[in-house]
Amino acid sequence: MISVFKNKEDCCGCTACYSVCPTKAISMKGDEEGFLYPEIDSSLCIDCQLCKKVCPIINNKKLKN
C-alpha cells in the first residue's frame, strides 16, 4: 500500500493511483477546500504495488535535457 497518502501535502491529486488500482481499493475524496485525495480501503488492497509504481511523487525523476 502506498504511504504517500498519510500527508495530503505529499499528494498532487493526479488520480493515477486511483486509475491503476485493480481492486478499486482507492477512492478519491474531496477535502474541505474541494481538492481530491486518495483514500484506501485496506480490506480491498492486495498489495500489488501498482499505486507506488505509477505515483509521480514517489517516482519523481529529473528530466535530462
TIZARO-500479 format. One record per atom (N, C-alpha, C): residue number from 0; chain; x, y, z; residue in one letter. Coordinates in Angstrom, 1 decimal, always signed. Example, Ala and Ser with C-alpha at 12.3 -4.5 7.8 and 13.67 -1.06 7.14 Angstrom:
2
+-----+-------+--------+--------+--------+------+
|  nr | kette |      u |      v |      w | rest |
+-----+-------+--------+--------+--------+------+
|   0 |     A |  +13.2 |   -5.7 |   +7.8 |    A |
|   0 |     A |  +12.3 |   -4.5 |   +7.8 |    A |
|   0 |     A |  +13.2 |   -3.3 |   +7.8 |    A |
|   1 |     A |  +12.8 |   -2.2 |   +7.1 |    S |
|   1 |     A |  +13.7 |   -1.1 |   +7.1 |    S |
|   1 |     A |  +12.9 |   +0.0 |   +7.9 |    S |
+-----+-------+--------+--------+--------+------+
END
This chain:
65
+-----+-------+--------+--------+--------+------+
|  nr | kette |      u |      v |      w | rest |
+-----+-------+--------+--------+--------+------+
|   0 |     A |   +0.8 |   -1.2 |   +0.0 |    M |
|   0 |     A |   +0.0 |   +0.0 |   +0.0 |    M |
|   0 |     A |   +0.9 |   +1.2 |   +0.0 |    M |
|   1 |     A |   +0.5 |   +2.2 |   -0.7 |    I |
|   1 |     A |   +1.2 |   +3.4 |   -0.9 |    I |
|   1 |     A |   +1.2 |   +4.3 |   +0.4 |    I |
|   2 |     A |   +2.3 |   +4.8 |   +0.8 |    S |
|   2 |     A |   +2.4 |   +5.5 |   +2.1 |    S |
|   2 |     A |   +2.4 |   +7.0 |   +1.9 |    S |
|   3 |     A |   +2.5 |   +7.5 |   +0.7 |    V |
|   3 |     A |   +2.4 |   +9.0 |   +0.5 |    V |
|   3 |     A |   +1.1 |   +9.6 |   +0.9 |    V |
|   4 |     A |   +0.1 |   +8.7 |   +1.0 |    F |
|   4 |     A |   -1.3 |   +9.2 |   +1.3 |    F |
|   4 |     A |   -1.4 |   +9.6 |   +2.8 |    F |
|   5 |     A |   -0.4 |   +9.4 |   +3.6 |    K |
|   5 |     A |   -0.5 |   +9.8 |   +5.0 |    K |
|   5 |     A |   -0.6 |  +11.3 |   +5.2 |    K |
|   6 |     A |   +0.1 |  +12.0 |   +4.3 |    N |
|   6 |     A |   +0.1 |  +13.5 |   +4.4 |    N |
|   6 |     A |   -0.4 |  +14.0 |   +3.0 |    N |
|   7 |     A |   -1.5 |  +14.8 |   +3.0 |    K |
|   7 |     A |   -2.1 |  +15.2 |   +1.8 |    K |
|   7 |     A |   -1.1 |  +16.2 |   +1.1 |    K |
|   8 |     A |   -0.2 |  +16.8 |   +1.8 |    E |
|   8 |     A |   +0.8 |  +17.7 |   +1.2 |    E |
|   8 |     A |   +1.7 |  +16.9 |   +0.2 |    E |
|   9 |     A |   +1.8 |  +15.6 |   +0.4 |    D |
|   9 |     A |   +2.7 |  +14.8 |   -0.4 |    D |
|   9 |     A |   +2.0 |  +14.2 |   -1.6 |    D |
|  10 |     A |   +0.8 |  +14.6 |   -1.9 |    C |
|  10 |     A |   +0.0 |  +14.1 |   -3.0 |    C |
|  10 |     A |   -0.4 |  +15.2 |   -3.9 |    C |
|  11 |     A |   -0.3 |  +15.0 |   -5.2 |    C |
|  11 |     A |   -0.6 |  +16.1 |   -6.2 |    C |
|  11 |     A |   -2.0 |  +15.9 |   -6.7 |    C |
|  12 |     A |   -2.8 |  +14.9 |   -6.3 |    G |
|  12 |     A |   -4.1 |  +14.7 |   -6.7 |    G |
|  12 |     A |   -4.4 |  +14.3 |   -8.1 |    G |
|  13 |     A |   -3.4 |  +13.7 |   -8.7 |    C |
|  13 |     A |   -3.5 |  +13.3 |  -10.1 |    C |
|  13 |     A |   -4.4 |  +12.2 |  -10.5 |    C |
|  14 |     A |   -4.8 |  +11.4 |   -9.5 |    T |
|  14 |     A |   -5.7 |  +10.2 |   -9.6 |    T |
|  14 |     A |   -5.0 |   +9.1 |  -10.3 |    T |
|  15 |     A |   -3.8 |   +9.1 |  -10.5 |    A |
|  15 |     A |   -3.1 |   +7.9 |  -11.2 |    A |
|  15 |     A |   -3.2 |   +6.7 |  -10.4 |    A |
|  16 |     A |   -3.1 |   +6.7 |   -9.1 |    C |
|  16 |     A |   -3.2 |   +5.6 |   -8.2 |    C |
|  16 |     A |   -4.6 |   +5.0 |   -8.3 |    C |
|  17 |     A |   -5.6 |   +5.9 |   -8.2 |    Y |
|  17 |     A |   -7.0 |   +5.5 |   -8.3 |    Y |
|  17 |     A |   -7.3 |   +4.8 |   -9.6 |    Y |
|  18 |     A |   -6.7 |   +5.3 |  -10.7 |    S |
|  18 |     A |   -7.0 |   +4.7 |  -12.0 |    S |
|  18 |     A |   -6.3 |   +3.4 |  -12.2 |    S |
|  19 |     A |   -5.2 |   +3.1 |  -11.6 |    V |
|  19 |     A |   -4.5 |   +1.9 |  -11.8 |    V |
|  19 |     A |   -4.8 |   +0.8 |  -10.9 |    V |
|  20 |     A |   -5.5 |   +1.0 |   -9.8 |    C |
|  20 |     A |   -5.8 |   +0.0 |   -8.8 |    C |
|  20 |     A |   -6.8 |   -1.0 |   -9.3 |    C |
|  21 |     A |   -6.3 |   -2.3 |   -9.4 |    P |
|  21 |     A |   -7.1 |   -3.3 |  -10.0 |    P |
|  21 |     A |   -8.3 |   -3.8 |   -9.1 |    P |
|  22 |     A |   -8.3 |   -3.5 |   -7.8 |    T |
|  22 |     A |   -9.4 |   -3.9 |   -6.9 |    T |
|  22 |     A |  -10.3 |   -2.8 |   -6.5 |    T |
|  23 |     A |  -10.0 |   -1.6 |   -7.1 |    K |
|  23 |     A |  -10.7 |   -0.4 |   -6.7 |    K |
|  23 |     A |  -10.7 |   -0.1 |   -5.2 |    K |
|  24 |     A |   -9.5 |   -0.4 |   -4.6 |    A |
|  24 |     A |   -9.3 |   -0.1 |   -3.2 |    A |
|  24 |     A |   -9.1 |   +1.4 |   -2.9 |    A |
|  25 |     A |   -8.8 |   +2.1 |   -3.9 |    I |
|  25 |     A |   -8.5 |   +3.6 |   -3.8 |    I |
|  25 |     A |   -9.7 |   +4.4 |   -4.3 |    I |
|  26 |     A |  -10.2 |   +5.3 |   -3.5 |    S |
|  26 |     A |  -11.2 |   +6.2 |   -3.9 |    S |
|  26 |     A |  -10.7 |   +7.6 |   -3.7 |    S |
|  27 |     A |  -11.3 |   +8.5 |   -4.5 |    M |
|  27 |     A |  -10.8 |   +9.9 |   -4.3 |    M |
|  27 |     A |  -11.9 |  +10.7 |   -3.6 |    M |
|  28 |     A |  -11.4 |  +11.3 |   -2.5 |    K |
|  28 |     A |  -12.3 |  +12.1 |   -1.6 |    K |
|  28 |     A |  -11.9 |  +13.5 |   -1.5 |    K |
|  29 |     A |  -12.9 |  +14.4 |   -1.6 |    G |
|  29 |     A |  -12.6 |  +15.8 |   -1.5 |    G |
|  29 |     A |  -12.4 |  +16.3 |   -0.1 |    G |
|  30 |     A |  -11.4 |  +17.2 |   +0.1 |    D |
|  30 |     A |  -11.2 |  +17.8 |   +1.4 |    D |
|  30 |     A |  -12.1 |  +19.0 |   +1.6 |    D |
|  31 |     A |  -11.9 |  +19.8 |   +2.6 |    E |
|  31 |     A |  -12.7 |  +20.9 |   +2.9 |    E |
|  31 |     A |  -12.6 |  +22.1 |   +1.9 |    E |
|  32 |     A |  -11.5 |  +22.0 |   +1.1 |    E |
|  32 |     A |  -11.3 |  +23.0 |   +0.1 |    E |
|  32 |     A |  -11.7 |  +22.5 |   -1.3 |    E |
|  33 |     A |  -12.1 |  +21.3 |   -1.4 |    G |
|  33 |     A |  -12.5 |  +20.7 |   -2.7 |    G |
|  33 |     A |  -11.5 |  +20.0 |   -3.5 |    G |
|  34 |     A |  -10.3 |  +19.8 |   -2.9 |    F |
|  34 |     A |   -9.2 |  +19.1 |   -3.6 |    F |
|  34 |     A |   -9.4 |  +17.6 |   -3.3 |    F |
|  35 |     A |   -9.1 |  +16.8 |   -4.4 |    L |
|  35 |     A |   -9.3 |  +15.4 |   -4.2 |    L |
|  35 |     A |   -8.0 |  +14.7 |   -3.8 |    L |
|  36 |     A |   -8.2 |  +13.8 |   -2.8 |    Y |
|  36 |     A |   -7.1 |  +13.0 |   -2.3 |    Y |
|  36 |     A |   -7.5 |  +11.5 |   -2.2 |    Y |
|  37 |     A |   -6.5 |  +10.6 |   -2.4 |    P |
|  37 |     A |   -6.9 |   +9.2 |   -2.3 |    P |
|  37 |     A |   -7.2 |   +8.7 |   -0.9 |    P |
|  38 |     A |   -8.1 |   +7.8 |   -0.8 |    E |
|  38 |     A |   -8.5 |   +7.2 |   +0.4 |    E |
|  38 |     A |   -8.4 |   +5.7 |   +0.1 |    E |
|  39 |     A |   -7.7 |   +4.9 |   +1.0 |    I |
|  39 |     A |   -7.5 |   +3.5 |   +0.7 |    I |
|  39 |     A |   -8.4 |   +2.6 |   +1.6 |    I |
|  40 |     A |   -9.1 |   +1.7 |   +1.0 |    D |
|  40 |     A |   -9.8 |   +0.7 |   +1.8 |    D |
|  40 |     A |   -8.9 |   -0.5 |   +1.9 |    D |
|  41 |     A |   -8.2 |   -0.6 |   +3.0 |    S |
|  41 |     A |   -7.2 |   -1.7 |   +3.2 |    S |
|  41 |     A |   -7.7 |   -3.1 |   +3.1 |    S |
|  42 |     A |   -9.0 |   -3.3 |   +3.3 |    S |
|  42 |     A |   -9.6 |   -4.6 |   +3.2 |    S |
|  42 |     A |   -9.6 |   -5.1 |   +1.7 |    S |
|  43 |     A |   -9.6 |   -4.1 |   +0.8 |    L |
|  43 |     A |   -9.6 |   -4.4 |   -0.7 |    L |
|  43 |     A |   -8.2 |   -4.5 |   -1.3 |    L |
|  44 |     A |   -7.2 |   -3.9 |   -0.6 |    C |
|  44 |     A |   -5.9 |   -3.8 |   -1.1 |    C |
|  44 |     A |   -5.2 |   -5.1 |   -1.1 |    C |
|  45 |     A |   -4.6 |   -5.5 |   -2.3 |    I |
|  45 |     A |   -3.9 |   -6.8 |   -2.4 |    I |
|  45 |     A |   -2.4 |   -6.6 |   -2.4 |    I |
|  46 |     A |   -2.0 |   -5.4 |   -2.1 |    D |
|  46 |     A |   -0.5 |   -5.0 |   -2.1 |    D |
|  46 |     A |   +0.2 |   -5.3 |   -3.3 |    D |
|  47 |     A |   -0.4 |   -5.0 |   -4.5 |    C |
|  47 |     A |   +0.2 |   -5.2 |   -5.8 |    C |
|  47 |     A |   +1.3 |   -4.2 |   -6.1 |    C |
|  48 |     A |   +1.3 |   -3.1 |   -5.4 |    Q |
|  48 |     A |   +2.3 |   -2.0 |   -5.5 |    Q |
|  48 |     A |   +2.1 |   -1.2 |   -6.8 |    Q |
|  49 |     A |   +1.1 |   -1.4 |   -7.6 |    L |
|  49 |     A |   +0.9 |   -0.6 |   -8.8 |    L |
|  49 |     A |   +0.7 |   +0.9 |   -8.5 |    L |
|  50 |     A |   +0.1 |   +1.2 |   -7.4 |    C |
|  50 |     A |   -0.1 |   +2.6 |   -7.0 |    C |
|  50 |     A |   +1.3 |   +3.3 |   -6.8 |    C |
|  51 |     A |   +2.2 |   +2.5 |   -6.2 |    K |
|  51 |     A |   +3.6 |   +3.1 |   -6.0 |    K |
|  51 |     A |   +4.3 |   +3.3 |   -7.3 |    K |
|  52 |     A |   +4.1 |   +2.3 |   -8.2 |    K |
|  52 |     A |   +4.8 |   +2.4 |   -9.5 |    K |
|  52 |     A |   +4.3 |   +3.5 |  -10.4 |    K |
|  53 |     A |   +3.1 |   +3.9 |  -10.2 |    V |
|  53 |     A |   +2.5 |   +5.0 |  -11.1 |    V |
|  53 |     A |   +2.6 |   +6.4 |  -10.4 |    V |
|  54 |     A |   +2.9 |   +6.4 |   -9.2 |    C |
|  54 |     A |   +2.8 |   +7.7 |   -8.4 |    C |
|  54 |     A |   +3.9 |   +8.7 |   -8.9 |    C |
|  55 |     A |   +3.6 |   +9.9 |   -9.4 |    P |
|  55 |     A |   +4.6 |  +10.8 |   -9.8 |    P |
|  55 |     A |   +5.4 |  +11.4 |   -8.7 |    P |
|  56 |     A |   +4.8 |  +11.4 |   -7.5 |    I |
|  56 |     A |   +5.5 |  +12.0 |   -6.3 |    I |
|  56 |     A |   +6.6 |  +11.0 |   -5.9 |    I |
|  57 |     A |   +6.3 |   +9.7 |   -5.8 |    I |
|  57 |     A |   +7.3 |   +8.7 |   -5.4 |    I |
|  57 |     A |   +8.3 |   +8.6 |   -6.5 |    I |
|  58 |     A |   +7.9 |   +8.6 |   -7.7 |    N |
|  58 |     A |   +8.8 |   +8.4 |   -8.8 |    N |
|  58 |     A |   +9.3 |   +9.7 |   -9.5 |    N |
|  59 |     A |   +9.5 |  +10.7 |   -8.7 |    N |
|  59 |     A |   +9.9 |  +12.0 |   -9.2 |    N |
|  59 |     A |  +11.4 |  +11.9 |   -9.7 |    N |
|  60 |     A |  +11.5 |  +11.8 |  -11.0 |    K |
|  60 |     A |  +12.8 |  +11.7 |  -11.7 |    K |
|  60 |     A |  +13.1 |  +13.0 |  -12.5 |    K |
|  61 |     A |  +14.2 |  +13.5 |  -12.3 |    K |
|  61 |     A |  +14.6 |  +14.7 |  -13.0 |    K |
|  61 |     A |  +14.8 |  +14.4 |  -14.5 |    K |
|  62 |     A |  +14.2 |  +15.2 |  -15.3 |    L |
|  62 |     A |  +14.3 |  +15.1 |  -16.8 |    L |
|  62 |     A |  +15.7 |  +15.6 |  -17.2 |    L |
|  63 |     A |  +16.3 |  +14.9 |  -18.1 |    K |
|  63 |     A |  +17.6 |  +15.4 |  -18.6 |    K |
|  63 |     A |  +17.3 |  +16.1 |  -20.0 |    K |
|  64 |     A |  +18.0 |  +17.2 |  -20.1 |    N |
|  64 |     A |  +17.9 |  +17.9 |  -21.4 |    N |
|  64 |     A |  +18.7 |  +17.3 |  -22.5 |    N |
+-----+-------+--------+--------+--------+------+
END
